[in-house]
Amino acid sequence: MGRLKLFAFLFHLAVVVPAFAAERPAPLAPKESELCRHLSGELEQARSFFSRGQYRLSAWKSTSLIRANCAEAMRGDAKRIGSLAFLELGERDEAGRLLQDLESTETGANLRKLRFVRAYALGLESDLLSESDRSRLRLWRLRDDGSAFDREFAAWKNSSGADRAAIRKLHADYVATRAKSPVLAGALSAVIPGAGQAYNGAWQSAGLAFVLNSIFLWATLDFADRDLKGAAVAAGTVFSVTYFGNILSAVDGANSLNRRARTPLEREMKQRLLPELSVQIPF
């Protein structure tokens, strides 16, 4: 009986176990898995979100792809898109980390473009860049200073193939575009609190500024009339804060309107002057 059990055990080891193991399907390689096939569509979504200016969604999609155990090429594309999305969101540290990860795998023209993006992210003019590339970075940083931009533009020896005439016209339109005058907005609010906000089209803010300043000015004069010096000083202090705050608010509102009016021109100028920052051009 003992021999029969031993024989059955050996037969199980020699025949049944190998046969059972042979019947088990081999696991799919990461790049062939169902998840990775699904994520290839997610990559296009990340690219689409970036193109539409939805940078937070693009960064989120890219981060999910980077963490997935899929093909290195897919993860590399996700790092490229994610780094640009993080840059647009102002997350330069996270963008720099992704760009550093990519640098070890890129060569040739792609490496040059990668270094250009890293220089933009860090705000530095790397010695590894050509003089033309460094000049493009300087032009972008000087876009709000008309005279400095003009001097740099005149000295720019363009070797990148960028359309100089289109960039020059875009910058001229960018500088000339002003929805509202910050000086006029501030002056109006200095004369009549809330008038600058009304000039900017912010009617609720205009009403609030007028009412608050009227109340504290009246209180200051009333307390002074009744010789309540402490109360008059307190009310006057609050009035001075609301008064100057109303002026600053009007100036800031005009500047915000100008920034929004300039955004489409700024975006197009960026695409022409710094094409490496577009997801449509791989690097």
RAPE-V253061 format. One record per residue. N is the residue number from 1. RES is the residue in one letter. PHI is phi in whole degrees, -180 to 180 (NA if undefined). OMEGA is omega in whole degrees, 0 to 359 (999 if undefined). Layout:
N;RES;PHI;OMEGA, N;RES;PHI;OMEGA
This chain:
1;M;NA;178, 2;G;-63;179, 3;R;-67;180, 4;L;-63;178, 5;K;-63;178, 6;L;-64;180, 7;F;-64;180, 8;A;-64;180, 9;F;-65;180, 10;L;-66;178, 11;F;-63;179, 12;H;-62;179, 13;L;-66;187, 14;A;-81;188, 15;V;-118;189, 16;V;-69;183, 17;V;-62;178, 18;P;-61;180, 19;A;-66;179, 20;F;-65;179, 21;A;-65;181, 22;A;-67;182, 23;E;-77;181, 24;R;-72;181, 25;P;-69;178, 26;A;-70;180, 27;P;-66;179, 28;L;-69;173, 29;A;-65;184, 30;P;-51;185, 31;K;-73;180, 32;E;-101;185, 33;S;-71;180, 34;E;-61;180, 35;L;-60;183, 36;C;-69;176, 37;R;-64;177, 38;H;-69;183, 39;L;-68;177, 40;S;-62;174, 41;G;-72;178, 42;E;-64;179, 43;L;-63;178, 44;E;-66;177, 45;Q;-65;178, 46;A;-61;179, 47;R;-65;180, 48;S;-66;178, 49;F;-59;181, 50;F;-63;182, 51;S;-62;180, 52;R;-90;179, 53;G;82;178, 54;Q;-93;191, 55;Y;-69;181, 56;R;-67;177, 57;L;-66;179, 58;S;-63;179, 59;A;-65;180, 60;W;-65;178, 61;K;-62;181, 62;S;-64;180, 63;T;-62;178, 64;S;-63;180, 65;L;-69;180, 66;I;-63;182, 67;R;-78;182, 68;A;-73;181, 69;N;-90;182, 70;C;-116;183, 71;A;-58;182, 72;E;-62;180, 73;A;-63;179, 74;M;-66;179, 75;R;-65;178, 76;G;-65;177, 77;D;-62;179, 78;A;-64;178, 79;K;-65;179, 80;R;-62;181, 81;I;-66;181, 82;G;-62;180, 83;S;-62;179, 84;L;-69;179, 85;A;-65;179, 86;F;-64;177, 87;L;-61;180, 88;E;-65;179, 89;L;-85;181, 90;G;83;179, 91;E;-89;188, 92;R;-71;179, 93;D;-65;180, 94;E;-66;178, 95;A;-64;179, 96;G;-63;179, 97;R;-65;179, 98;L;-66;180, 99;L;-65;178, 100;Q;-65;176, 101;D;-62;182, 102;L;-74;188, 103;E;-60;183, 104;S;-75;184, 105;T;-111;184, 106;E;-100;178, 107;T;-142;172, 108;G;58;184, 109;A;-63;179, 110;N;-64;178, 111;L;-67;178, 112;R;-61;180, 113;K;-65;179, 114;L;-63;178, 115;R;-64;177, 116;F;-64;180, 117;V;-65;178, 118;R;-64;178, 119;A;-64;176, 120;Y;-64;182, 121;A;-63;183, 122;L;-87;182, 123;G;71;182, 124;L;-118;174, 125;E;-106;185, 126;S;-66;176, 127;D;-68;179, 128;L;-78;180, 129;L;-94;175, 130;S;-73;179, 131;E;-64;178, 132;S;-64;179, 133;D;-67;178, 134;R;-64;179, 135;S;-66;178, 136;R;-64;177, 137;L;-64;178, 138;R;-66;179, 139;L;-60;180, 140;W;-65;181, 141;R;-69;184, 142;L;-96;188, 143;R;-62;180, 144;D;-91;179, 145;D;-113;188, 146;G;-55;184, 147;S;-68;179, 148;A;-65;178, 149;F;-62;181, 150;D;-62;179, 151;R;-65;180, 152;E;-67;180, 153;F;-65;179, 154;A;-66;181, 155;A;-88;185, 156;W;-71;175, 157;K;-94;188, 158;N;-72;175, 159;S;-122;184, 160;S;-96;182, 161;G;83;180, 162;A;-68;181, 163;D;-83;184, 164;R;-60;184, 165;A;-63;180, 166;A;-66;180, 167;I;-66;180, 168;R;-63;180, 169;K;-67;179, 170;L;-60;181, 171;H;-68;178, 172;A;-62;178, 173;D;-66;180, 174;Y;-62;181, 175;V;-68;184, 176;A;-77;184, 177;T;-75;176, 178;R;-142;179, 179;A;-71;182, 180;K;-142;177, 181;S;-94;178, 182;P;-60;181, 183;V;-65;180, 184;L;-65;179, 185;A;-61;179, 186;G;-66;180, 187;A;-65;179, 188;L;-63;179, 189;S;-71;176, 190;A;-72;180, 191;V;-78;179, 192;I;-131;180, 193;P;-53;181, 194;G;96;182, 195;A;-68;178, 196;G;-66;177, 197;Q;-66;177, 198;A;-64;176, 199;Y;-60;179, 200;N;-80;181, 201;G;90;180, 202;A;-95;189, 203;W;-70;179, 204;Q;-64;178, 205;S;-64;179, 206;A;-63;180, 207;G;-63;180, 208;L;-64;180, 209;A;-63;181, 210;F;-66;182, 211;V;-65;182, 212;L;-61;181, 213;N;-66;179, 214;S;-65;181, 215;I;-62;184, 216;F;-74;175, 217;L;-69;178, 218;W;-61;181, 219;A;-63;180, 220;T;-61;181, 221;L;-67;181, 222;D;-67;179, 223;F;-65;179, 224;A;-66;179, 225;D;-60;182, 226;R;-92;176, 227;D;61;175, 228;L;-96;190, 229;K;-63;181, 230;G;-62;179, 231;A;-66;180, 232;A;-64;178, 233;V;-64;180, 234;A;-63;180, 235;A;-66;179, 236;G;-65;178, 237;T;-64;179, 238;V;-64;179, 239;F;-62;181, 240;S;-64;179, 241;V;-66;181, 242;T;-67;182, 243;Y;-67;181, 244;F;-71;175, 245;G;-63;178, 246;N;-65;178, 247;I;-68;180, 248;L;-62;179, 249;S;-63;180, 250;A;-66;179, 251;V;-64;180, 252;D;-63;178, 253;G;-63;178, 254;A;-65;178, 255;N;-63;179, 256;S;-64;177, 257;L;-62;179, 258;N;-65;179, 259;R;-63;180, 260;R;-66;179, 261;A;-68;182, 262;R;-85;187, 263;T;-54;180, 264;P;-60;179, 265;L;-67;179, 266;E;-63;181, 267;R;-64;181, 268;E;-68;178, 269;M;-63;179, 270;K;-65;180, 271;Q;-64;181, 272;R;-81;183, 273;L;-82;182, 274;L;-127;183, 275;P;-64;179, 276;E;-64;181, 277;L;-91;177, 278;S;-102;180, 279;V;-74;179, 280;Q;-75;179, 281;I;-112;181, 282;P;-68;176, 283;F;-143;999
